[in-house]
Amino acid sequence: MADYTFQKEIARALLSAGSEEVNLRSQPPVAAMAAEVMAAPKPPIPFPAGLAPKPSVISPAPPPTDALPKADVVVVTWTVDEAHALADVLTSGTTREHWYPYSKNFAHYDPLIRSGAPAKKAKRLGSYFVTRIGTKKVLCFKSELHLNQDGIRSKETPGTSTLPVKDLLSQIVDEAKPDVLITAGTAGGVFTDQDLGDVVVTRAAKFRLQDEFKNEPFNNKKYESHWQIPTKHFADAVQLMAGFKSQIQEPAEFLPPTVNFTKPQGGYPKPLHPYDPDIWLDGQVVNGSTRMPAFHPILTTDYFEYGTSTNHLDKEGCAVEMGDAVLGLAMEEPKAAGKSVPKWAVVRNCSDPQINGLLRDAPKKDSLQIMWAVYYYTSFGYLTSVMSSLAVWGIIAGL
């Protein structure tokens, strides 16, 4: 039986990376936000006229136990790097530390969260801020709950676990009542042609579980949201993404770890070439071509996994990450009961490209594949998340 303990440890470390003590307070000092914070210099992102995000302060600041405000669109992200990128792009002039803490109904979630998890320490479900893009009111939400971070494993039924983030996603929908819900963040590229920083946009998600959730009835299930994603402003988004490409280049000194080497059959981990941003959209034409089949899903795992040149995950999905299929699961239950649910999509940036599958992968703690995948994520997680945040902007601008 495969042991995924090491990959699970990596997953949890990456998901909580960057959290500081102030971020784990149940009520961080957001009330100290002042007008000069909103007037701070904006990132140099030249949005088209009339479509620059316009964040707004809620005054007085809402208590953490308040319900979320209503919004046309909700964007949910997960890690510190992802939240910082989303704040810099969609709530410019604030940082994620200025977002309002959210803990409504925390007593329901508390017994479902394992000891030591970030949400348990913070006694908080997430944080949020409101912005406007064109005519659309947008709620940006950073979740403290996560598929790979919170579960309490069942002793009676191995391979099953608590999943509080599913309830949180349902609660967000019930309170904000969005027409569209988007999850955004980092992922591992699975196609050879996916560059570091490329963005996948898909209306489908599939569970690919091998660890604490491997015996759940939803394992291997695929979920779809049937709607046409607007591409009117994708060319604008790609142009804005190009403004950051000089910061997302594989370093020129990207050499094998020793000079005493023989070139392996199949080549090096990744050919060195200039990065040019791209958006991969399932089943729809972008820049004159269709890059993926319709409803080619994001792959959700319960441990740290990545695409390689030999595991052929591109045949199964468009990228691999650790949580988005929970959204499909959360929306399936009310849909089955005849209730309306928001249209949804997954927007994920390639924080690491496809890894060379010929590199050593065992034992796991000596895996060169894991070493490279973690290197990419920790080095480029924030900058590549700016790419997915800009793609999110492109979708909302076209609604």
C-alpha positions, 0 to 999 in steps of 0.5 A, a space after each residue: 500500500 502506497 504511503 503518502 505521509 511525506 507528500 501530505 506533509 509537503 501539502 500542508 506546509 505549502 498551504 500554510 506557508 507565509 502565515 504569520 502570528 497576526 494572520 492567525 488572530 481571530 480578529 486581526 487589527 483591520 479596524 486600523 485601516 485608514 484612507 491613506 491605505 486605500 490611497 497607497 500606490 497601485 501596482 503598475 497594471 494598466 487595466 482598460 478604461 472603466 474596468 480597473 478594479 475599484 475596492 471599497 471599504 465597509 464602514 463600520 468594519 463588519 464583525 467577524 460573525 456577520 454574514 457575508 455581503 451579497 455579490 454578483 461574483 465570488 472569488 475564493 482563493 486559498 494560500 497566502 501567496 494566492 491571497 496576496 496576488 488576488 489583493 494586489 490585482 483586485 483590491 489594489 491599495 489593500 493587503 490581505 491583512 486588511 481584509 475583514 475576518 470571517 468566523 460566522 458559525 465557527 462553532 459548527 466547524 470547530 469539531 470538524 477541524 483537526 488540532 493544529 490546523 490554521 483555522 483552528 488556531 485562528 478560530 476563523 473561516 477566512 477573510 474577505 474584501 469587496 471590489 467592483 469590476 465594471 458593473 459587477 460587485 465582487 467578493 474576494 474571499 481567502 479561505 482558512 479551510 482546505 481539503 488537505 489541511 483540516 480533516 480528522 481521519 475516521 478510525 472506524 472507516 479508514 480512507 474517510 475524513 471530515 471535510 469542513 471546507 465543503 460546508 464553508 463553500 455552501 455557506 458562502 453561496 447561501 450568504 453572498 448569493 453570487 451568480 458566478 463563483 470562481 476558485 483561483 490559485 496555483 497548480 501543477 502543469 500537466 501538459 508539456 507545452 504549459 509554461 511556468 505561469 500559464 493559466 488554465 480555466 475550466 468548468 469541470 473538476 475531478 477528485 483524484 484521491 489516494 490518501 485520507 479521502 480515498 474511500 469516500 464515495 465522491 472519489 474519482 467523481 467529476 463535476 461540471 458547470 454548464 455555461 459559456 465563459 466570456 472571453 471578450 477580455 482574455 486578450 487584454 488579460 494576456 497582455 497584462 500578464 505579459 507585463 510580468 513575464 520578465 519576473 517569471 523566467 527560469 534562471 539562466 543558471 538552471 543546470 543539472 545539480 552536478 557537472 558530472 552527469 550524462 544527459 538522460 534519455 528524454 532530456 532535461 527537466 524543462 527546455 529553457 525558453 522565454 516565457 510568454 503568458 497564455 490562457 488555456 480554456 476548456 473547449 473554447 477558442 482562445 487566440 484562435 485555437 482550442 487548447 483543451 477538450 470541453 470540460 477537461 477537469 482540474 484534478 484534485 488530490 489529497 496529497 502533494 502531486 504534480 504532473 510529469 512527462 511520464 505520469 500522463 496526467 494531461 490525459 485525465 485533466 488540465 492541471 493538478 491541485 489540492 481542493 477545487 473539486 470540493 466546489 463541484 461536490 458542494 454545488 451538486 447537493 443543492 442542484 440534486 435537490 432542485 435548487 439553483 446554484 451559481 455558475 462556477 469555474 476553476 482558474 489555476 496558474 501553473 506555479 510549476 511546469 510539467 516535471 521530467 518523469 525520468 528524474 529520481 522519484 524514490 525514496 520520496 524524501 530523496 525525490 528529485 522530482 519533488 525537489 524541483 516541484 517544491 522549488 518552483 512553487 516556493 520561488 514563483 507561487 506569488 508571481 504566477 498567482 498574479 497571472 491567475 488573478 489577471 485571468 479572473 479579472 478577464 472573466 469578470 470584465 466580460 460578464 
